[in-house]
């Protein structure tokens, strides 16, 4: 009888630990319909369908896709990605027409025109739904005060909200290297890339929780940034499994950003901005190892 009670208490303790580790997270996916180069055997629609299938398997209620409409011009037929995303019940938002970095745009007016040019591909597919979220390309909200303030005033006048970010696993860094390695048939390097990437996922999840605890005294609802690339598609099942194991509970972008931590959305990442504003040092919290070697692989 005593052993039965010990077992029950052990299970209860495990349940409590699991509940304590639970955190909300919204999934966002950048660069629809075209991100990076295509590995042999992959299609843009196939990549999107793989993402959608994985999200559905993990009961993700919403994966907010952010669109660079120039991709449709560059790769005719890739608009099927946007249609598949909507058919799956997932929303689309604006990532500017050409992925134009606010800091690198020739003028503020040129950047504003790029935002407007990106709207039709989104609005026509989101009729009757809320699509006025903008994700800053490269998370650049404008380092120059005049340009930053001008961009914010422009976006507010058009009814936009900023789609903020709190965590990323830097999947974009691996996309082109993966394509090169597939072309060379270098399975050994691909296996090493996968191990490095998944170690980075673990490290970034741990850092995400540690930074949030230090800055806010709790794990705030998170917003994950990922990309619609081939590498992302093949790694996503394992990434989602790691998030599940870490205590992820999937929510919508609006739900995540309803938390007070997102009262002031902007460029960069929300927790780093808050740490800087509060004068909190987070540089000693371990980060994932640099990925400088990726660009050299399979050349």
Secondary structure, 3 states (H helix, E strand, C coil): CHHHHHHHHHHHHHHHHHHHHCEEEEEEEEEECCCCCCCCCCCHHHHHHHHHHHHHHCCCCCEEEEECCHHHHHCCCCHHHHHHHHHCCCCEEECCCCCCCCCCCCCHHHHHHHHHHCHHHHHCCCCCCCCCEECCHHHCCCCCHHHHHHHHHHHHHCCCEECCCCEECCHHHHHHHHHHHHHHCCHHHHHHHHHHHHHHHHHHHHHHHHHHHHHHCCCCCEEEEEECCHHHHHHHHHHHHHHHHHCEEEECHHHHHCCHHHCCCCCCCHHHHHHHHHCCCCCCCCCCCCCCCHHHCCC
